[in-house]
Amino acid sequence: MHYNYLTLSKTGKSLYKVKGSKHFGYAIHVKTAEDIQERLNEIKEEHHSARHVCYAWRLGADKEQYRANDDGEPSNSAGKPILGQIEKYDLTNVLIAVVRYFGGTKLGVGGLIDAYRTAADMAIEDATIIERQLMAHFTIHFGYDRMSDVMRIIRTNGWESMNQDFRDTCTVDVVVLPENQDQVPGSFEAFSGVEAKLVGIF
């Protein structure tokens, strides 16, 4: 099971003005539903006086998890055009949000669709699109007494390791191809006090 997919490595931002209304766009790489909610909360806090924070997101290499939200705008005038831009660039693991400040002149449904689509497109253009391979991500928890064993197994298997934390307790993140994910917990079965937990496949 080898999947390559397109996503973002750098957050993109935009500002689109039309008839006095301002549309602030954000194109953000996300991995989980928790990531999405956290980033939306940050945007809403930054723009606490805005009436509308509309967005769309898509998750997973299969691109089957997605949502579009109009946040009080007329039905399908905001979230759907934003989602359309995600589909246009064939992106996944991505959140696109557009914050609107009303400028006093109504845009109409057609004008809203164009404004949200344009702000989303500009934010994606400002971001960096990259190709990634779907990988299984694990976090390995262990005590200091098992550090040499854990690191030896990681080296022996040629797994990519990152985010090493050797403070109170020890943790190391490793990533492997999805078809090899069963090897990770199996490699540590003989060692007490070592737990390999699958974080997700993304």
N, C-alpha and C positions, 0 to 999 in steps of 0.2 A: 504494500500500500504506500505508494509514493505520491504525495500531493505537493505541488507547488502552487502558491497563491500570491496575489498582489495585495499589499497593505501599505501602511505609511510608517516611515522611520522618524519623521520630523513633523511636529504639529504645524498646520498651516492656518493662517488667519486672513480675514478679509474685511473690508468695509465697503458696502455698496449703498450709494445714496440715490434716492429717486423721489421727486416731488416733496422734499423735506423730510421724508422718512429715512432713518438710518438702519441698515441691516449689517450686523456684525456676525461674520461667519467663522466657525472653528472646525477644522478637520483633524481628528485625533485618533491615534492608534490605541486600541483597547483589546483586552484579551478575554474578559469575563463580564457578566452582567453587573458584578460589583464594581468593576472598573468604570463601566458606563454610568452608573448611578453616582459614583464619586465625582467624576468629571462634570456631569450635569449639575450637581450641587455646587461645585466650584464656580461654574459659569453663572448660575442663578444668583450666587452670593455676590459675584463681581458686578452683575447687572441687576441688582435688587429692585431698581425702579422701573425696569422694563416690563411691559404688559405681556409680551409673548416670547417664550424661549422654545422654538420649534426644533424638531430634530428627527433624525433617522439613524439607524445603526444596522450593521450586519455582522454576524459572528460565524466562525467555523469555515474550514476549507470547503465544505459542501455547500456553504452559503444558504443553508435552509433556515437559519435563525435570523430573523430581521423584524424590524418594527418601524413604523412612521407615526409621528405624533404632531397634530396641528396646534396643540396648546391654545385652544380657544379661537383660532382663526377659522374661516369658513372651511367646511369639509373638503379635504384633498387639495387645499390651496397652498399648503406649506410642507407638511411631512412627506407627502408623495413626491413632489418635485425634488426635494432633497434626496430622497431614496433613489430617485431616477438618476441623480448624478453619481451615486455610489455604484449603480448598475452600469452607467456609461463607462466608468473607468475600471469596471470589473473588480472592485475592491471588496475585501472582507476584513474582519477584526478591526472595524473602523466605526467611529461615531462622528456624524456631522451635525452640528447645532448652529442655528441661526437665530440671533437675538434681534428683535425688531423694536425700534422706538418710533412711534407714530408721529408724523410731521405735520398733521393738520389737514392733509388732503387725502381722501380715500382713493385707494389704487384700484378697487374693483377686484373681482376674483382673478381675472386674467393678469392684472398688474401684480397681484400678490404672487401668483404662480411664477411669473417671470422674475420677480425680485428675489424670492427664496431660492429659485433655481440658480440665478446668477451669483448670489452670495455664496452658495454652496460650491459652485464650480470654481469661483475665485479662490476659496479657501483650499480646495484640493490642489489647484494649480500652484499655490504658495507652499504646499507641503512637499515632501519627498516620497515618491512612490518607489517601493522596492519589491523584489520577488523573494519570497521566503518558502522554505520547505516545512511541511507539517512535521512536528517533532513531539515526542512524549517527554514531558517535564516532570522530574521527580525532586523531592526534597528529602535528603538523608539526615536523620537525627542520630546522634551517638555521643558517648562520653569520651573524655580525653584519652582513656585507656584503650580505646578502639581506633584512635585517629590513624595510626600507621597501617592498620588492617584495611580500613575504609579507603584511604588514599591509594594503597597498593592495588586494591581491586579496581578502582576507577582507572588507574594507569594501565593495568593489565588488559582491561576490556576496551581501552581507547575511547572511553566516554568523554564528552565535553563537560567540563565542570565550571561552575561560576558561583558568585555570591557566597563565598566561604565566610563563615562566622564562627570564630573560636572563642567567644566570650564566656557567658555563663554555661551554656551547653553548646555542643558543636553541631553545625548544620552546613551541608554543602548541597547545592543544586546541581543536578546533572540532566542532560538532554540526550535522548537516543531516538533512533528511528522507531516509529510506531510498531513495526513488526518485531522489534527486539525488546519491547517493554517488559515482557515477562522475565527477561534475564536479570533485571535490576533487583527486584525483591528476592529472587531466587539466589542471587550471588551472596546475600547477607544472612541467609537462613541459619548458617552454622555459628553466627556470632550473636551472643546475647547482648541486649542493650542497643542494638542497631535496628532502626526502623526506616524503611524506604517507602515514602508515601507519594503516590501519583497525584500531582497537582492538576494536570490536565493535558490534553493534546491540542496544541495550537502552533 
